[in-house]
Amino acid sequence: MVKIIKAGLISAYIIKTLYFGRHSTDREVALMMLMAYLSYMLAEVP
């Protein structure tokens, strides 16, 4: 559970602060999809 919360906080930080997510809808959507998949994979790891 803690790993998933950390993954969510890190993805929110990346989307809010880094410049490569701005001014490009495609990159921002792709980053959000990858971060969602990352948190799903972290939940599956025992």
C-alpha positions in Angstrom: 0.0 0.0 0.0 2.8 2.4 0.9 4.6 1.7 -2.5 1.4 2.6 -4.4 1.1 5.9 -2.5 4.7 6.7 -3.1 4.3 6.0 -6.8 1.3 8.3 -6.9 3.1 11.1 -5.2 6.1 10.7 -7.5 4.0 10.7 -10.6 2.1 13.9 -9.4 5.5 15.5 -8.7 6.8 14.6 -12.2 3.7 15.9 -13.9 3.5 19.1 -12.0 7.2 20.2 -11.9 9.0 18.8 -14.9 8.8 20.7 -18.2 8.5 17.9 -20.6 4.9 17.2 -19.6 3.8 20.7 -20.5 2.7 22.0 -23.9 2.3 18.5 -25.2 -1.0 16.7 -24.6 0.4 13.5 -26.1 3.4 13.3 -23.8 1.3 14.2 -20.7 -1.3 11.5 -21.5 1.4 8.9 -22.2 3.2 9.8 -18.9 -0.1 9.5 -17.0 -0.8 6.1 -18.5 2.7 4.8 -17.8 2.5 6.0 -14.2 -0.9 4.3 -13.7 0.6 1.1 -15.1 3.6 1.5 -12.8 1.4 1.7 -9.7 -0.6 -1.3 -10.9 2.6 -3.3 -11.3 3.9 -2.2 -7.9 0.6 -3.5 -6.4 1.1 -6.9 -8.0 4.6 -7.4 -6.6 4.5 -9.2 -3.3 
